């Protein structure tokens, strides 16, 4: 984010779900999720340990439900919510391009319309 010249704050505990990165001026939040812990549909996220399988399935389901509730609450409050997945961080070039697009879109939303 710093490389993209974007100002941000880390982990605002006063917002639903405690987003990892918050840009108050753009009403934009990011969650950085581990693929396993948040049930991403990639190879790492779809793996379930053999030991205590039922526990892990329930745990990840609870995490996904909590994530959905936080997303809904933030969206209802006017925040734009983005999720960055652990697996996306392996391709830093693509991630930087995605973040730049998101920031451009947020900046365009923040501009007052001229009518």
Secondary structure, DSSP 8 states (H G I E B T S, - for coil): -GGGT---EE--TTSTT--SEEEGGGTEEEEEE-TTTTT-SSTTTT---STTHHHHHHHHHHHHHHHHHHHHHHHHTT-EEEEEEGGGGG-HHHHHHHHHHHHHHHHHHHS----
